[in-house]
Structure formats: C-alpha cells, structure tokens
Amino acid sequence: MAQGEWYYCLDHHAVEPYEACKSESRLGPYSTPADAANALQRVAQRNDDWENDPRYKDDDEDDDKD
C-alpha cells in the first residue's frame, strides 16, 4: 500500500501525492490514494450533515430571502 500524504486536486480532478501540484485548490491530506479519490463525496456528505444539523439552523433563516 502506498505511504505518505495524498490529495485530491480540484484543478486537475485527480489524486496526487504531496510532491505533485502545489495548488491551493486541493483537498487533503489523506492517508491513501483511495481516500483522496473519495474526497468530493466526503465533502458533499459533510456539507449535507452540516446543513441538516439542528444546532446550526437559524429559526429566521427563511426571513433573509426577501
């Protein structure tokens, strides 16, 4: 299994090792290439969890859409 830090590069839409692209547009680090490959799904799930967490819901959220 590959060792090191792995990233998902949003510029190249690819998994890259730490030594590759130094883009500010990358997600990670992840411990394996497979984890990095799932970065976008992980972000989507975390966003969904956050949006549906009652601790972060404002009662007047709909009032701001005037």
C-alpha positions in Angstrom: 0.0 0.0 0.0 1.3 3.5 -0.8 2.5 5.5 2.1 2.5 9.3 2.5 0.1 12.1 2.1 -2.4 12.1 -0.8 -4.5 14.9 -2.1 -7.4 15.4 -4.5 -6.5 18.3 -6.8 -9.6 20.4 -7.8 -7.6 21.9 -10.7 -6.7 18.5 -12.3 -9.6 16.4 -11.0 -7.1 13.8 -9.9 -5.4 12.2 -6.9 -1.9 13.4 -6.4 0.9 12.8 -3.9 2.2 15.5 -1.7 5.1 16.2 -4.1 2.9 16.9 -7.1 0.9 20.0 -7.8 1.2 22.6 -5.0 -2.2 24.1 -5.9 -4.1 25.8 -3.2 -7.1 24.1 -4.8 -6.6 20.6 -3.4 -8.3 18.6 -0.6 -6.4 16.6 1.9 -4.1 15.3 3.2 -5.5 11.7 3.1 -3.6 8.6 4.1 -4.3 6.6 1.0 -5.0 7.3 -2.7 -8.4 5.7 -2.3 -9.4 8.1 0.5 -8.2 11.0 -1.7 -10.3 9.7 -4.6 -13.4 9.9 -2.4 -12.7 13.5 -1.3 -15.6 15.1 -3.2 -18.1 12.6 -1.8 -16.8 13.2 1.7 -17.1 16.9 1.3 -20.7 16.5 -0.1 -21.6 14.3 2.9 -20.2 16.7 5.4 -22.0 19.6 3.8 -25.2 17.7 3.9 -24.7 16.8 7.5 -23.9 20.4 8.4 -26.9 21.8 6.6 -29.2 19.3 8.3 -27.8 19.7 11.8 -30.3 21.4 14.1 -27.5 23.0 16.1 -26.8 25.2 13.0 -30.3 26.0 11.9 -31.5 29.6 12.4 -35.2 30.0 13.1 -35.3 33.1 10.9 -33.3 31.6 8.1 -36.2 32.0 5.6 -36.7 35.6 6.6 -33.5 36.6 5.0 -34.7 35.6 1.5 -36.8 38.7 0.9 
